[in-house]
Amino acid sequence: HAKRSTINTEDVKLLARRSNSLLKYITEKNEEIAQLNVERKAKKKKKLEDENKNSVEPAEAGGV
């Protein structure tokens, strides 16, 4: 016990290390979730950039 109130995926992998199939499953799921998070983050960033771009363009056009 590391006196933490939360656990992370590495803690779970440490517990599952004796079962190769379980460790493999957990590792694959972890990578899958990480990839989804990266994709969501990129999509969210692109959406914010598009919104900022759209909100800036009318202001620039009005000032010309």
C-alpha positions in Angstrom: 0.0 0.0 0.0 1.5 3.3 -1.1 -0.8 5.4 1.0 -2.6 6.7 -2.1 -6.4 7.1 -2.3 -6.5 6.3 -6.1 -4.9 3.6 -8.2 -3.7 3.7 -11.7 -3.3 1.2 -14.5 0.2 0.3 -13.5 -1.1 -0.7 -10.1 -3.7 -3.0 -11.7 -1.0 -4.5 -14.0 1.2 -5.2 -11.0 -1.6 -7.2 -9.4 -2.3 -9.1 -12.6 1.3 -9.9 -13.5 1.0 -13.6 -12.4 -1.8 -14.2 -14.9 -0.3 -13.7 -18.4 -3.7 -13.8 -20.1 -5.2 -11.2 -17.7 -2.1 -9.0 -17.9 -2.3 -9.1 -21.7 -6.0 -8.3 -21.7 -5.5 -5.4 -19.3 -2.6 -4.0 -21.3 -4.6 -4.2 -24.5 -7.6 -2.5 -23.0 -5.3 0.2 -21.5 -3.7 0.9 -24.9 -7.2 0.9 -26.6 -8.5 3.5 -24.0 -5.4 5.6 -24.3 -5.8 5.7 -28.1 -9.4 6.7 -27.8 -8.4 9.5 -25.4 -5.8 10.8 -27.8 -8.3 10.8 -30.6 -10.9 12.6 -28.5 -8.4 15.1 -27.4 -7.3 15.8 -31.0 -10.9 16.1 -32.1 -11.8 18.5 -29.2 -8.7 20.6 -29.9 -9.6 20.8 -33.6 -13.2 21.8 -32.7 -11.9 24.6 -30.4 -9.5 25.8 -33.0 -12.3 25.9 -35.6 -14.6 27.8 -33.2 -11.9 30.3 -32.4 -11.1 30.7 -36.1 -14.8 31.3 -36.9 -15.2 33.8 -34.1 -12.1 35.8 -35.1 -12.9 36.1 -38.8 -16.1 38.3 -38.6 -14.3 40.7 -36.3 -11.4 41.0 -38.7 -13.8 41.5 -41.7 -15.7 44.2 -39.8 -12.6 46.2 -39.1 -11.5 46.4 -42.7 
